[in-house]
Amino acid sequence: MAKKGLAIIICSTFGDGELPNNAMKFYDQLCETTEDLSQLKYTVLALGSRDYPKFCAAGHLIDEKLASKGAQRLLPLVELDASSSDKGEGAFESWAPSAVMALGFKMPEITVKSTFSFKHSTNPEDPIHKQPLQPLGFEWGVMLSNTVLTPDGFNPTMHRYQIKLPVGMTYEAGDHVAILAQNNPETVKSVITALHLKEDEILDVETTLPEGFNIIPEKVTVKQLFSQYLDLNGIPSRNLIRVFRQVCTNQFKKEDLSLYLDPSQPRYYSDLTKDTSIGEFIIEFSSYGIPSLEAIVSATPQIRPRLYSIASAPENTVRSIDLIITDVQFGPGGTRNGLCTSFLKRFGLTKVAIHCQKGCFGYPTDPSAPMIMAALGCGIAPMLSLLQHRENLSGKIGNAALFFGCRYRNTYPILDSILQNYVEIGSMQDLYVAYSREGTTKTYITDLMMSNPDVVWKYWSNPKTEYYYCGPARGIPDQLHDILVQITMDKGHMTREEAEAFCAQHPHHVESF
């Protein structure tokens, strides 16, 4: 790298501000080198998400290390925020021309390359109409039940869903299920009409996308394409705006589209995406020109599977899974509904595209190991899986404690009953529930752990104790870690350094969303 004299480094951040695996060797070599890097010019594009406290930490780490070794910054570090409305595309389009010019090249025009091609046909007798092919990487599960866990009128509503697994699909306690939702039928119908398409037309699909980047099977109807595969509930991507700008016949609307794409004026794109879905965008701008179906599909994000922690254990429900899911509402005034949560509660829903995969949690390999669990809201799901698994264990079983946080007392009466039953039958020894919006005194799980140091230390003093957290990020995992360190210092009579080392011995399972 030093011999080349020039380096452009693009680096994501993994986990808790860590370097991705494929960057660790590079960083270690950089730390160890004694080579003179004063002739090296470099720039770093750091990828991350502001949803996490250590935003772009890995990119900053590399940038600072290169500078400390004498290398010269060609351009200042640029951060790409995956949680922003355009997933960082605007920041990239601002950075790219400067980087290309610094290399002595001319920035090419950004265009949208079609990655799909379709062969159209019609055949009312084709089985595809009644028996859709499975999305690639998924199988059909069957919705068995939907139980509302919150009282009437409580918002947001929490549900317990039960889904029958397809033959041959298995899972373990602590695993995830990926659910591929479908768009709202009315939105689908409006989009198909606006694009002058026929919903029963059959499409033979070919794509240049590599394996793993496409879920659309080899044959679909137009209705299936827009229902199951193209995300009409998300926000318009910059590429989708581009394909509509290319065919726009209205000069004023074309100027609007150009403003949305101008990286030097990001407020226009931000204003558009605050309250406009992909479906609404297509319906509005198809009045001024309709791109080819190939262009639309290539520029529209495919529906992302939503991952949920399974709330059951296979010993109890080997052929089905339980899920605990809270309805998602977003947008101005919470007037918009999450794609998957609105899909799951749809009346008459039967078939659901799913697959199970390894989760962040796993039951201790040593059943005698104690467990401290902390959960907020629907983060209780994997804890229920672990507790249900404990019902079927024999021999010496370690004690378990749960610190659970919700907004109000009696928010989840059915769930309260389930948790209390686990205490009564001995599957759980200690249960503490925090109500964050109850009365004038707000209590959080952090408060409960801090105010019960003897209980926490009863578990934590055993080096085999395993720790589990599931809930929002928002710095809560770090707060809980600091509390465990402080209790270890106080109750274990250790210095901070000793307490940190002691806490690090315990297996940690953390899932933030």
Stockholm file with secondary structure:
# STOCKHOLM 1.0

chainA/1-513         MAKKGLAIIICSTFGDGELPNNAMKFYDQLCETTEDLSQLKYTVLALGSRDYPKFCAAGHLIDEKLASKGAQRLLPLVELDASSSDKGEGAFESWAPSAVMALGFKMPEITVKSTFSFKHSTNPEDPIHKQPLQPLGFEWGVMLSNTVLTPDGFNPTMHRYQIKLPVGMTYEAGDHVAILAQNNPETVKSVITALHLKEDEILDVETTLPEGFNIIPEKVTVKQLFSQYLDLNGIPSRNLIRVFRQVCTNQFKKEDLSLYLDPSQPRYYSDLTKDTSIGEFIIEFSSYGIPSLEAIVSATPQIRPRLYSIASAPENTVRSIDLIITDVQFGPGGTRNGLCTSFLKRFGLTKVAIHCQKGCFGYPTDPSAPMIMAALGCGIAPMLSLLQHRENLSGKIGNAALFFGCRYRNTYPILDSILQNYVEIGSMQDLYVAYSREGTTKTYITDLMMSNPDVVWKYWSNPKTEYYYCGPARGIPDQLHDILVQITMDKGHMTREEAEAFCAQHPHHVESF
#=GR chainA/1-513 SS CTTTCEEEEEEECBTTTBCCHHHHHHHHHHHHCCCCCTTCEEEEEEEECTTSSSTTHHHHHHHHHHHHTTCEESSCCEEEETTSTTTTHHHHHHHHHHHHHHTTCCCCCCCCCCCEEEEEECCTTCGGGTSCCCCTTCEEEEEEEEEECSCTTCSSCEEEEEEECCTTCCCCTTCEEEEECCCCHHHHHHHHHHTTCCTTCEEEEEECSCTTSCCCCSEEEHHHIIIIIBCSSSCCCHHHHHHHHHHCCCHHHHHHHHHHHCTTCHHHHHHHHHSCCHHHHHHHHGGGCCCCHHHHHHHSCBCCCEEEEBCSCTTTCTTEEEEEEECCEESGGGCEECHHHHHHTCTTCCEEEEEEECCSCCCCSSTTSCEEEEEEGGGGHHHHHHHHHHTTCCSCCCCEEEEEEESSTTSSHHHHHHHHHHHHTTSCSEEEEEETTSSSSCCCHHHHHHHCHHHHHHHHTSTTCEEEEEECCTTHHHHHHHHHHHHHHHHHTCCHHHHHHHHHHSCEEEEEC
#=GC SS_cons         CTTTCEEEEEEECBTTTBCCHHHHHHHHHHHHCCCCCTTCEEEEEEEECTTSSSTTHHHHHHHHHHHHTTCEESSCCEEEETTSTTTTHHHHHHHHHHHHHHTTCCCCCCCCCCCEEEEEECCTTCGGGTSCCCCTTCEEEEEEEEEECSCTTCSSCEEEEEEECCTTCCCCTTCEEEEECCCCHHHHHHHHHHTTCCTTCEEEEEECSCTTSCCCCSEEEHHHIIIIIBCSSSCCCHHHHHHHHHHCCCHHHHHHHHHHHCTTCHHHHHHHHHSCCHHHHHHHHGGGCCCCHHHHHHHSCBCCCEEEEBCSCTTTCTTEEEEEEECCEESGGGCEECHHHHHHTCTTCCEEEEEEECCSCCCCSSTTSCEEEEEEGGGGHHHHHHHHHHTTCCSCCCCEEEEEEESSTTSSHHHHHHHHHHHHTTSCSEEEEEETTSSSSCCCHHHHHHHCHHHHHHHHTSTTCEEEEEECCTTHHHHHHHHHHHHHHHHHTCCHHHHHHHHHHSCEEEEEC
//
